Amino acid sequence: MGETREIGVGVLGYGGVARVHVHAILRVGYSMQPPLRPVLVALCGRTASDVEAAAHRYGAPAFYTRWQDLVRDPRVEILINAAPNDLHADPCIEALRLGRHVLCEKPLARNAAEARTMASAAGTAGVVHQVSFNYRHVPAVLLARRLICEGRLGRIYHFRARYCDDSLMNAALPRTWRQERVRAGSGAAGDLASHILDLARFLVGEIAAVSAASRIFVPRRPGGAGDEEVDVEDAVVATLEFEGGAIGTLEASTFCPGRKNLLWFEISGSGGTVIFDLERLNELQVYTTGDADLGGFRTVLVTEPTHPYGAVWWPSGHILGWEHSFVHQLDGFLRAVAGEDPARVGATFDDGYRCAVLTDALLDSASAGRRVVPEA
Ligand SMILES: NC(=O)c1ccc[n+]([C@@H]2O[C@H](COP(=O)([O-])OP(=O)(O)OC[C@H]3O[C@@H](n4cnc5c(N)ncnc54)[C@H](O)[C@@H]3O)[C@@H](O)[C@H]2O)c1
């Protein structure tokens, strides 16, 4: 058997979600056996001493404090951009210009106009480009998709989803980049609802119209200059109208006491219903009209060898975690780089752009108080 070629990966960011991308780089070869072996060649962050310590901890031979140096390092063949939202466009576009493959964190950009520029640069570059909508790669989500694609839920009538946590309940928490429109683009809409919008498109199809309401519950937070304004929404709710005829609801909020990372959806069709809850991510609740004699839902433990990714990890019932979604995502990305064409699961920059269009539509609808048909 020939040697698997190594491919250099540079990661922009080293704390936050960057850590789980590094974990994926270190783990993907262990179970997934992708055709390319990713090697972490450099990290980039703001504070030299911290990023140096992280590089040492993760085994990266180089570290930088300027993203330009990271993307121009010739060892970097793949850029994983895990920086705040205002640092998605410029580093990604420069990396694409240099022919790097790019995996960018969600939301792709702060708004649809910025996302369009990035999708266009990606199209021109002719490289692999994906957005880290990692929940597409959760086995139970893929099982739900399979049931829908096989027609086992029949004609889809309803999509209902919530992404809720209690991370901003404490009004004394300092303002971060996430509460600044100029840096984040939006609040709960881009941060949380974007995951829902991507799953809605992935599972049910395109969204033709939205009607939304949003709130800022805590309008000022402590910052460097004393009390600083929060100009992005803490919560957004919306109704969704799908092109295929289904209707749906969405709720995203950081003001839900007791909720830690609730990403929940329920999809109902003429043939049945599926329910997913991220905090129970190895399970899918399934009810099909053929089961009517059972009178209720079945809880399917999605860890059998026949389930998505079931054959590559542990024995039946030996459950997976949140981090596996990033390992699966990186595996799909590497296969795309190697020219394999598996059933495409990963979200592309075009998907990221569509999601940004829908996020803008939520915000436009909430501020205008009317139904919005997103641009085609
Ligand atoms: N897919 C997911 O489930 C998921 C989860 C969390 C965050 N995210 C996304 O990931 C991105 C980062 O979020 P986070 O929570 O990790 O943020 P964070 O603030 O915790 O981390 C940001 C990282 O970027 C680095 N950074 C910031 N400014 C920089 C600069 N000027 N130069 C170089 N490096 C810089 C920081 O050092 C840090 O490592 C966001 O776009 C967010 O939406 C996605």
The ligand as a Tripos MOL2 file, in Angstrom:
@<TRIPOS>MOLECULE
LIG
   44    48     1     0     0
SMALL
NO_CHARGES

@<TRIPOS>ATOM
      1 N1        -19.3840   25.6220   14.1700 N.am      1 LIG1
      2 C1        -19.5970   25.8640   15.4530 C.2       1 LIG1
      3 O1        -20.2580   25.1000   16.1310 O.2       1 LIG1
      4 C2        -18.9840   27.0860   16.0950 C.ar      1 LIG1
      5 C3        -18.8540   27.1570   17.4880 C.ar      1 LIG1
      6 C4        -18.2760   28.3020   18.0250 C.ar      1 LIG1
      7 C5        -17.8440   29.3410   17.2110 C.ar      1 LIG1
      8 N2        -18.0170   29.2480   15.8670 N.ar      1 LIG1
      9 C6        -17.5560   30.3300   14.9670 C.3       1 LIG1
     10 O2        -16.1280   30.3510   15.0320 O.3       1 LIG1
     11 C7        -15.6400   31.6830   14.9430 C.3       1 LIG1
     12 C8        -14.7840   31.9830   16.1730 C.3       1 LIG1
     13 O3        -15.5910   31.8620   17.3290 O.3       1 LIG1
     14 P1        -14.9260   31.5360   18.7610 P.3       1 LIG1
     15 O4        -16.0620   31.2940   19.6810 O.co2     1 LIG1
     16 O5        -13.9040   30.4830   18.6250 O.co2     1 LIG1
     17 O6        -14.2640   32.9600   19.0660 O.3       1 LIG1
     18 P2        -13.1230   33.2970   20.1040 P.3       1 LIG1
     19 O7        -13.2150   34.7690   20.3390 O.co2     1 LIG1
     20 O8        -13.2210   32.3670   21.2800 O.co2     1 LIG1
     21 O9        -11.7760   32.9120   19.3480 O.3       1 LIG1
     22 C9        -11.3460   33.6330   18.2260 C.3       1 LIG1
     23 C10        -9.9230   33.2580   17.8480 C.3       1 LIG1
     24 O10        -9.4810   34.1520   16.8340 O.3       1 LIG1
     25 C11        -8.2130   34.6960   17.1790 C.3       1 LIG1
     26 N3         -8.1390   36.0800   16.7140 N.ar      1 LIG1
     27 C12        -8.9750   37.0990   17.0210 C.ar      1 LIG1
     28 N4         -8.5610   38.2380   16.4230 N.ar      1 LIG1
     29 C13        -7.4290   37.9350   15.7380 C.ar      1 LIG1
     30 C14        -6.5240   38.6810   14.9350 C.ar      1 LIG1
     31 N5         -6.6980   39.9890   14.7230 N.pl3     1 LIG1
     32 N6         -5.4810   38.0340   14.3820 N.ar      1 LIG1
     33 C15        -5.2950   36.7110   14.5780 C.ar      1 LIG1
     34 N7         -6.1210   35.9550   15.3330 N.ar      1 LIG1
     35 C16        -7.1660   36.5500   15.9140 C.ar      1 LIG1
     36 C17        -8.1810   34.6430   18.7010 C.3       1 LIG1
     37 O11        -6.8350   34.6080   19.1420 O.3       1 LIG1
     38 C18        -8.9410   33.3690   19.0110 C.3       1 LIG1
     39 O12        -8.0890   32.2430   18.9790 O.3       1 LIG1
     40 C19       -16.8790   32.5780   14.8050 C.3       1 LIG1
     41 O13       -17.0880   32.8530   13.4580 O.3       1 LIG1
     42 C20       -18.0010   31.7250   15.3650 C.3       1 LIG1
     43 O14       -19.2520   32.0360   14.8030 O.3       1 LIG1
     44 C21       -18.5630   28.1430   15.3060 C.ar      1 LIG1
@<TRIPOS>BOND
     1     1     2 1
     2     2     3 2
     3     2     4 1
     4     4     5 ar
     5     4    44 ar
     6     5     6 ar
     7     6     7 ar
     8     7     8 ar
     9     8     9 1
    10     8    44 ar
    11     9    10 1
    12     9    42 1
    13    10    11 1
    14    11    12 1
    15    11    40 1
    16    12    13 1
    17    13    14 1
    18    14    15 2
    19    14    16 1
    20    14    17 1
    21    17    18 1
    22    18    19 2
    23    18    20 1
    24    18    21 1
    25    21    22 1
    26    22    23 1
    27    23    24 1
    28    23    38 1
    29    24    25 1
    30    25    26 1
    31    25    36 1
    32    26    27 ar
    33    26    35 ar
    34    27    28 ar
    35    28    29 ar
    36    29    30 ar
    37    29    35 ar
    38    30    31 1
    39    30    32 ar
    40    32    33 ar
    41    33    34 ar
    42    34    35 ar
    43    36    37 1
    44    36    38 1
    45    38    39 1
    46    40    41 1
    47    40    42 1
    48    42    43 1
@<TRIPOS>SUBSTRUCTURE
     1 LIG1         1 GROUP 0 **** ****
